[in-house]
Protein backbone atom coordinates (compact mmCIF):
# COMPACT_ATOMS: atom_id res chain seq x y z
CA UNK A 1 0.00 0.00 0.00
CA UNK A 2 2.82 2.39 0.83
CA UNK A 3 4.34 2.42 -2.64
CA UNK A 4 0.97 3.27 -4.21
CA UNK A 5 0.71 6.52 -2.28
CA UNK A 6 -2.72 5.52 -1.00
CA UNK A 7 -1.56 4.70 2.54
CA UNK A 8 1.59 4.47 4.62
CA UNK A 9 1.21 0.77 5.38
CA UNK A 10 3.85 -1.48 3.84
CA UNK A 11 3.01 -5.01 2.75
CA UNK A 12 5.61 -7.76 2.62
CA UNK A 13 6.29 -10.11 -0.27
CA UNK A 14 4.96 -13.67 0.19
CA UNK A 15 2.60 -12.71 3.02
CA UNK A 16 -1.19 -12.83 2.70
CA UNK A 17 -3.26 -9.74 3.51
CA UNK A 18 -6.95 -8.99 3.54
CA UNK A 19 -7.83 -5.69 1.89
CA UNK A 20 -11.36 -4.36 2.23
CA UNK A 21 -12.61 -1.45 0.13
CA UNK A 22 -15.92 0.02 1.18
CA UNK A 23 -17.51 2.93 -0.59
CA UNK A 24 -20.71 4.80 -1.29
CA UNK A 25 -21.46 8.18 -2.84
CA UNK A 26 -20.09 10.09 0.16
CA UNK A 27 -17.30 8.00 1.67
CA UNK A 28 -14.59 5.50 0.87
CA UNK A 29 -12.73 3.46 3.44
CA UNK A 30 -9.88 0.99 3.12
CA UNK A 31 -9.12 -1.64 5.75
CA UNK A 32 -5.97 -3.77 5.84
CA UNK A 33 -6.43 -6.94 7.90
CA UNK A 34 -9.38 -5.28 9.63
CA UNK A 35 -7.64 -2.01 10.53
CA UNK A 36 -8.97 1.11 8.81
CA UNK A 37 -6.10 2.74 6.94
CA UNK A 38 -8.03 5.24 4.79
CA UNK A 39 -11.17 7.20 5.60
CA UNK A 40 -11.92 9.76 2.91
CA UNK A 41 -14.76 11.82 1.50
CA UNK A 42 -12.78 12.29 -1.73
CA UNK A 43 -14.21 9.40 -3.70
CA UNK A 44 -11.86 7.88 -6.21
CA UNK A 45 -13.65 7.44 -9.55
CA UNK A 46 -11.98 4.04 -10.00
CA UNK A 47 -14.24 2.70 -7.26
CA UNK A 48 -17.60 3.51 -8.78
CA UNK A 49 -19.94 0.92 -10.19
CA UNK A 50 -20.15 0.87 -13.96
CA UNK A 51 -23.32 -0.12 -15.86
CA UNK A 52 -21.30 -2.61 -17.95
CA UNK A 53 -20.20 -4.60 -14.90
CA UNK A 54 -17.61 -4.76 -12.18
CA UNK A 55 -13.91 -4.89 -13.03
CA UNK A 56 -11.39 -6.28 -10.57
CA UNK A 57 -7.66 -5.64 -10.89
CA UNK A 58 -8.08 -4.01 -14.27
CA UNK A 59 -6.43 -1.02 -15.88
CA UNK A 60 -7.07 0.73 -19.15
CA UNK A 61 -3.50 2.04 -19.39
CA UNK A 62 -1.57 -1.22 -19.36
CA UNK A 63 0.80 0.11 -16.70
CA UNK A 64 0.19 -2.60 -14.09
CA UNK A 65 2.04 -5.91 -13.94
CA UNK A 66 -0.11 -8.64 -12.40
CA UNK A 67 2.33 -11.52 -12.88
CA UNK A 68 3.05 -11.82 -9.14
CA UNK A 69 -0.44 -11.04 -7.91
CA UNK A 70 -2.51 -13.78 -6.24
CA UNK A 71 -6.10 -13.39 -5.14
CA UNK A 72 -7.67 -16.12 -3.01
CA UNK A 73 -11.11 -14.67 -2.46
CA UNK A 74 -13.33 -11.76 -3.49
CA UNK A 75 -16.50 -10.80 -1.62
CA UNK A 76 -19.04 -8.27 -2.78
CA UNK A 77 -21.98 -6.76 -0.91
CA UNK A 78 -24.78 -4.55 -2.18
CA UNK A 79 -24.06 -1.87 0.44
CA UNK A 80 -21.17 -0.31 2.33
CA UNK A 81 -20.02 -2.46 5.25
CA UNK A 82 -19.53 -0.84 8.66
CA UNK A 83 -16.34 -1.06 10.73
CA UNK A 84 -18.18 -3.49 13.03
CA UNK A 85 -19.06 -5.75 10.12
CA UNK A 86 -15.46 -5.73 8.88
CA UNK A 87 -14.33 -6.67 12.43
CA UNK A 88 -16.87 -9.50 12.51
CA UNK A 89 -15.57 -10.87 9.20
CA UNK A 90 -12.01 -10.62 10.52
CA UNK A 91 -12.89 -12.44 13.76
CA UNK A 92 -14.07 -15.42 11.70
CA UNK A 93 -10.67 -15.82 9.98
C-alpha positions in Angstrom: 0.0 0.0 0.0 2.8 2.4 0.8 4.3 2.4 -2.6 1.0 3.3 -4.2 0.7 6.5 -2.3 -2.7 5.5 -1.0 -1.6 4.7 2.5 1.6 4.5 4.6 1.2 0.8 5.4 3.8 -1.5 3.8 3.0 -5.0 2.7 5.6 -7.8 2.6 6.3 -10.1 -0.3 5.0 -13.7 0.2 2.6 -12.7 3.0 -1.2 -12.8 2.7 -3.3 -9.7 3.5 -6.9 -9.0 3.5 -7.8 -5.7 1.9 -11.4 -4.4 2.2 -12.6 -1.5 0.1 -15.9 0.0 1.2 -17.5 2.9 -0.6 -20.7 4.8 -1.3 -21.5 8.2 -2.8 -20.1 10.1 0.2 -17.3 8.0 1.7 -14.6 5.5 0.9 -12.7 3.5 3.4 -9.9 1.0 3.1 -9.1 -1.6 5.8 -6.0 -3.8 5.8 -6.4 -6.9 7.9 -9.4 -5.3 9.6 -7.6 -2.0 10.5 -9.0 1.1 8.8 -6.1 2.7 6.9 -8.0 5.2 4.8 -11.2 7.2 5.6 -11.9 9.8 2.9 -14.8 11.8 1.5 -12.8 12.3 -1.7 -14.2 9.4 -3.7 -11.9 7.9 -6.2 -13.7 7.4 -9.5 -12.0 4.0 -10.0 -14.2 2.7 -7.3 -17.6 3.5 -8.8 -19.9 0.9 -10.2 -20.1 0.9 -14.0 -23.3 -0.1 -15.9 -21.3 -2.6 -18.0 -20.2 -4.6 -14.9 -17.6 -4.8 -12.2 -13.9 -4.9 -13.0 -11.4 -6.3 -10.6 -7.7 -5.6 -10.9 -8.1 -4.0 -14.3 -6.4 -1.0 -15.9 -7.1 0.7 -19.1 -3.5 2.0 -19.4 -1.6 -1.2 -19.4 0.8 0.1 -16.7 0.2 -2.6 -14.1 2.0 -5.9 -13.9 -0.1 -8.6 -12.4 2.3 -11.5 -12.9 3.1 -11.8 -9.1 -0.4 -11.0 -7.9 -2.5 -13.8 -6.2 -6.1 -13.4 -5.1 -7.7 -16.1 -3.0 -11.1 -14.7 -2.5 -13.3 -11.8 -3.5 -16.5 -10.8 -1.6 -19.0 -8.3 -2.8 -22.0 -6.8 -0.9 -24.8 -4.5 -2.2 -24.1 -1.9 0.4 -21.2 -0.3 2.3 -20.0 -2.5 5.3 -19.5 -0.8 8.7 -16.3 -1.1 10.7 -18.2 -3.5 13.0 -19.1 -5.8 10.1 -15.5 -5.7 8.9 -14.3 -6.7 12.4 -16.9 -9.5 12.5 -15.6 -10.9 9.2 -12.0 -10.6 10.5 -12.9 -12.4 13.8 -14.1 -15.4 11.7 -10.7 -15.8 10.0 
